[in-house]
Amino acid sequence: MTTKPGERALRFAIIGAGMSGILAAIKLTEAGFTDYTVYEKADRLGGTWRENTYPGISCDVPSHLYSYSFALTPDWSSRYSPGAEINAYFERVAHDHGLEPHLRFGEEITRCEFVNGRWHLETGSGERDEVDVVIAATGVLHHPNIPDIEGLDRFKGATFHSSRWDHDVGIDGARVGVIGTGSTAVQIVGAIVDRVGHLSLFQRTAQWVVQQENPPYGDEDKAEFRRQPALLTDLHSDLSRQFGVFARAVVDADSPEMKMLEEVCRANLEDTVRDPELRERLRPNYRAACKRLVVSPNFYEAIQHPNAELVTDGIERVEPNGVRTRDGRLHELDVLVLATGFKADAFMRPMGVVGDDGVTLERAWANRPSAYLSITIPGFPNFFMLNGPNGPVGNFSLIEVAELQFAYILQLVERLRVGEFTEISASPGALESFEDARLEAAKKTIWMTGCRSWYLDDRGVPAVWPWPFERFRAEMREPKLEDFETR
Ligand SMILES: Cc1cc2nc3c(=O)[nH]c(=O)nc-3n(C[C@H](O)[C@H](O)[C@H](O)COP(=O)(O)OP(=O)(O)OC[C@H]3O[C@@H](n4cnc5c(N)ncnc54)[C@H](O)[C@@H]3O)c2cc1C
């Protein structure tokens, strides 16, 4: 990049080459910042979509919304496209934007330390870098949550977490157990039930399920999108508006929209599950959307398949031959899949981050992760997160979230470039006010109506954005400089 007189030449490190890191790289380049490296610990980009290759994986937000707004594509194969196609999309977009020279694969950032106004980075292989600005795009659903079940290590068959699917293990005709009933488990069950010999789904908590068909886009649809690209833009905006309605519903548990959603879920259960006993075992004892809503074209049909069994007796332990439930029964298995989610509060860990005056991330987050507007942490200047703590997560497009966040970050970076200040991070007071307001607003949300979910922190407070999406959009429009400390 050529800097104009008086401008500061900034060097950046982007940590992570998933959806957010790729976005950051593209947007930095567009803004004329070309001195950056994207560090990715894996050997390919894609993050979530590289790691999760389990049968049935797809997005559960329509693909035409789960796309970068600047790289809409006519080519999605279906309303909810499969994971491999999504990963290929990210690979293609990164390639089209010429990111290759900036990507460093197989390099995990293990330490970032702020020394004399710059961030000093170390990688697992001992490389070092020094940058002005860090963009942490390390993911939310990244560290697998392995349940603490007695005997898991003694199972004789194959066992793996859903995000580490072992494709060398044959499942055709096998006795397969799936632990967990979240979105991933539901996708797996729908995809494998007619391939396996027997499928045992171990359910601790029943889930509300929204029935959504997944129709393919035919050649004609794609040709039409190609002929009229405005159709893609319109579709993206329409879907975004529709998800805005959903986002309004979940943050107001008493809203008419929420009641309607509950009714839709209830009707799906009543109308689709024929056996009254099974229906009751599948009926959650909490309100719809309290946990992340499961969207599926076929879950209830799949669980009624002759190969499938819903197991609701709690798991006592895992034994060499299968899973023993509390009723004393041994469920014999060849394969055990842990669809048990992720440590959603791990964020950038285990990376060591040391900010101004030696303050460590471990200390700043001793109670729990927090960040002003989910982007910046007091005491960690020029360090910005994408999809950080307490941002909007749930049943909407995290691409839209990351795009808005990066546009906000870019405004701060521009001010660094022109020398308005050299260091910036949120003030402790701003974070405190944000957290106070967030906790108050959380009380009205559906997430606090009496269920256990990965949204809740150790206090039972949802660690997410508790306001309508419009408010997020408005907050992201322009930073309020009075909420920051600068030098
Ligand atoms: C099964 C599944 C389905 C999902 N479906 C949807 C959906 O339908 N809609 C939706 O909006 N979201 C969905 N999500 C959420 C999804 O994670 C996000 O949409 C998005 O992919 C996150 O991108 P990211 O770049 O922020 O994080 P990630 O995709 O997690 O990427 C983070 C990257 O950072 C790398 N990394 C981490 N730490 C370091 C380090 N210290 N040094 C170097 N590299 C590092 C990782 O290897 C990884 O490649 C889903 C998640 C899962 C797990």
The ligand as an SDF file (V2000), in Angstrom:
LIG
                    3D

 53 58  0  0  0  0  0  0  0  0999 V2000
  -21.9900  -27.4980   12.5130 C   0  0  0  0  0  0  0  0  0  0  0  0
  -22.1270  -26.0080   12.4500 C   0  0  0  0  0  0  0  0  0  0  0  0
  -23.1140  -25.4350   11.6760 C   0  0  0  0  0  0  0  0  0  0  0  0
  -23.2410  -24.0570   11.6210 C   0  0  0  0  0  0  0  0  0  0  0  0
  -24.2370  -23.5100   10.8740 N   0  0  0  0  0  0  0  0  0  0  0  0
  -24.3490  -22.1740   10.8050 C   0  0  0  0  0  0  0  0  0  0  0  0
  -25.3560  -21.5430   10.0140 C   0  0  0  0  0  0  0  0  0  0  0  0
  -26.1770  -22.2030    9.4040 O   0  0  0  0  0  0  0  0  0  0  0  0
  -25.4130  -20.1980    9.9850 N   0  0  0  0  0  0  0  0  0  0  0  0
  -24.5300  -19.4370   10.6770 C   0  0  0  0  0  0  0  0  0  0  0  0
  -24.6090  -18.2190   10.6140 O   0  0  0  0  0  0  0  0  0  0  0  0
  -23.5540  -19.9860   11.4090 N   0  0  0  0  0  0  0  0  0  0  0  0
  -23.4630  -21.3220   11.4990 C   0  0  0  0  0  0  0  0  0  0  0  0
  -22.4730  -21.8690   12.2800 N   0  0  0  0  0  0  0  0  0  0  0  0
  -21.5380  -20.9880   12.9870 C   0  0  0  0  0  0  0  0  0  0  0  0
  -20.2230  -20.8700   12.1970 C   0  0  0  0  0  0  0  0  0  0  0  0
  -19.2040  -21.2100   13.0860 O   0  0  0  0  0  0  0  0  0  0  0  0
  -20.0720  -19.4630   11.6400 C   0  0  0  0  0  0  0  0  0  0  0  0
  -21.1070  -19.1810   10.7370 O   0  0  0  0  0  0  0  0  0  0  0  0
  -18.7590  -19.2000   10.9120 C   0  0  0  0  0  0  0  0  0  0  0  0
  -18.3690  -20.2630   10.0990 O   0  0  0  0  0  0  0  0  0  0  0  0
  -17.6950  -18.7960   11.8820 C   0  0  0  0  0  0  0  0  0  0  0  0
  -16.5810  -18.3550   11.1650 O   0  0  0  0  0  0  0  0  0  0  0  0
  -15.3200  -17.7830   11.9170 P   0  0  0  0  0  0  0  0  0  0  0  0
  -14.3270  -17.4780   10.8990 O   0  0  0  0  0  0  0  0  0  0  0  0
  -15.7450  -16.6880   12.8290 O   0  0  0  0  0  0  0  0  0  0  0  0
  -14.8560  -18.9870   12.8730 O   0  0  0  0  0  0  0  0  0  0  0  0
  -14.3670  -20.4400   12.4550 P   0  0  0  0  0  0  0  0  0  0  0  0
  -15.0610  -20.9210   11.2700 O   0  0  0  0  0  0  0  0  0  0  0  0
  -14.4340  -21.2580   13.6960 O   0  0  0  0  0  0  0  0  0  0  0  0
  -12.8430  -20.2190   12.0560 O   0  0  0  0  0  0  0  0  0  0  0  0
  -11.8680  -19.9050   12.9830 C   0  0  0  0  0  0  0  0  0  0  0  0
  -10.5290  -20.2830   12.3980 C   0  0  0  0  0  0  0  0  0  0  0  0
   -9.5080  -19.8060   13.2460 O   0  0  0  0  0  0  0  0  0  0  0  0
   -8.4980  -20.7840   13.3430 C   0  0  0  0  0  0  0  0  0  0  0  0
   -7.7880  -20.5370   14.6000 N   0  0  0  0  0  0  0  0  0  0  0  0
   -8.3090  -20.5210   15.8430 C   0  0  0  0  0  0  0  0  0  0  0  0
   -7.3730  -20.1870   16.7450 N   0  0  0  0  0  0  0  0  0  0  0  0
   -6.2300  -19.9640   16.0500 C   0  0  0  0  0  0  0  0  0  0  0  0
   -4.9210  -19.5780   16.4350 C   0  0  0  0  0  0  0  0  0  0  0  0
   -4.5860  -19.3300   17.7120 N   0  0  0  0  0  0  0  0  0  0  0  0
   -3.9830  -19.4400   15.4680 N   0  0  0  0  0  0  0  0  0  0  0  0
   -4.2930  -19.6690   14.1460 C   0  0  0  0  0  0  0  0  0  0  0  0
   -5.5260  -20.0490   13.7430 N   0  0  0  0  0  0  0  0  0  0  0  0
   -6.4860  -20.1820   14.6800 C   0  0  0  0  0  0  0  0  0  0  0  0
   -9.2440  -22.0960   13.2900 C   0  0  0  0  0  0  0  0  0  0  0  0
   -8.4320  -23.1760   12.9030 O   0  0  0  0  0  0  0  0  0  0  0  0
  -10.3340  -21.7850   12.2690 C   0  0  0  0  0  0  0  0  0  0  0  0
   -9.9390  -22.0990   10.9620 O   0  0  0  0  0  0  0  0  0  0  0  0
  -22.3470  -23.2490   12.3580 C   0  0  0  0  0  0  0  0  0  0  0  0
  -21.3670  -23.8390   13.1600 C   0  0  0  0  0  0  0  0  0  0  0  0
  -21.2550  -25.2020   13.2100 C   0  0  0  0  0  0  0  0  0  0  0  0
  -20.1870  -25.8010   14.0830 C   0  0  0  0  0  0  0  0  0  0  0  0
  1  2  1  0
  2  3  1  0
  2 52  2  0
  3  4  2  0
  4  5  1  0
  4 50  1  0
  5  6  2  0
  6  7  1  0
  6 13  1  0
  7  8  2  0
  7  9  1  0
  9 10  1  0
 10 11  2  0
 10 12  1  0
 12 13  2  0
 13 14  1  0
 14 15  1  0
 14 50  1  0
 15 16  1  0
 16 17  1  0
 16 18  1  0
 18 19  1  0
 18 20  1  0
 20 21  1  0
 20 22  1  0
 22 23  1  0
 23 24  1  0
 24 25  2  0
 24 26  1  0
 24 27  1  0
 27 28  1  0
 28 29  2  0
 28 30  1  0
 28 31  1  0
 31 32  1  0
 32 33  1  0
 33 34  1  0
 33 48  1  0
 34 35  1  0
 35 36  1  0
 35 46  1  0
 36 37  1  0
 36 45  1  0
 37 38  2  0
 38 39  1  0
 39 40  1  0
 39 45  2  0
 40 41  1  0
 40 42  2  0
 42 43  1  0
 43 44  2  0
 44 45  1  0
 46 47  1  0
 46 48  1  0
 48 49  1  0
 50 51  2  0
 51 52  1  0
 52 53  1  0
M  END
$$$$
